[in-house]
Amino acid sequence: MTQADLVALKAFVDKGVSTVTIPKDIEDELVKQAGILYADNCAKDPAYKKLYDSIFNFQKTYRATWPRM
């Protein structure tokens, strides 16, 4: 999926579309609100929690190897 995003982004830029980075304060708020939503969904649905925990554990392992810049 990431590879497809890179191809699509290049196609947009080649057509003259401007891209911008989300401001840090907006990104932080988005992450905060997503955390609230995920916690609520985990509390309501054990299958969701199992999937979320699996994804989060993968993320922790991945970032331990390749941390964010």
C-alpha positions as CSV (number, residue, x, y, z in Angstrom):
1,M,0.0,0.0,0.0
2,T,2.8,2.4,0.8
3,Q,4.4,1.7,-2.6
4,A,1.1,2.5,-4.3
5,D,0.8,5.7,-2.3
6,L,4.2,6.8,-3.6
7,V,3.2,6.1,-7.2
8,A,-0.1,7.9,-6.7
9,L,1.5,10.9,-5.1
10,K,4.0,11.3,-7.9
11,A,1.1,11.1,-10.4
12,F,-0.7,13.9,-8.5
13,V,2.5,16.1,-8.4
14,D,3.1,15.4,-12.1
15,K,-0.4,16.8,-12.8
16,G,0.4,20.0,-10.8
17,V,-1.2,19.1,-7.5
18,S,0.5,20.9,-4.6
19,T,1.2,18.8,-1.4
20,V,1.7,20.1,2.1
21,T,2.6,18.5,5.4
22,I,0.0,18.5,8.2
23,P,1.0,21.0,10.9
24,K,2.4,19.3,14.0
25,D,-0.3,20.6,16.3
26,I,-3.0,19.2,14.0
27,E,-1.2,15.9,13.7
28,D,-0.9,15.7,17.5
29,E,-4.6,16.3,18.0
30,L,-5.4,13.8,15.3
31,V,-3.3,11.1,17.1
32,K,-4.9,12.1,20.4
33,Q,-8.4,11.8,19.1
34,A,-7.6,8.5,17.3
35,G,-6.3,7.1,20.6
36,I,-9.6,8.0,22.3
37,L,-11.6,6.3,19.5
38,Y,-9.4,3.2,19.6
39,A,-9.7,2.9,23.3
40,D,-13.4,3.2,23.2
41,N,-13.7,0.5,20.4
42,C,-11.3,-1.8,22.4
43,A,-13.5,-1.5,25.5
44,K,-16.6,-2.4,23.5
45,D,-15.3,-5.2,21.3
46,P,-12.8,-7.9,22.4
47,A,-12.1,-8.9,18.7
48,Y,-11.3,-5.2,18.0
49,K,-9.0,-5.1,21.0
50,K,-7.1,-8.2,19.9
51,L,-6.6,-6.8,16.4
52,Y,-5.6,-3.4,17.8
53,D,-3.1,-4.9,20.2
54,S,-1.6,-6.9,17.4
55,I,-1.2,-3.8,15.2
56,F,0.2,-1.8,18.1
57,N,2.7,-4.5,19.0
58,F,3.9,-4.6,15.4
59,Q,4.2,-0.8,15.4
60,K,6.3,-0.8,18.5
61,T,8.6,-3.5,17.1
62,Y,8.9,-1.7,13.8
63,R,9.7,1.7,15.4
64,A,12.2,0.1,17.6
65,T,14.0,-1.0,14.5
66,W,13.3,2.1,12.3
67,P,12.3,5.0,14.6
68,R,10.6,8.1,13.3
69,M,12.8,11.0,12.3
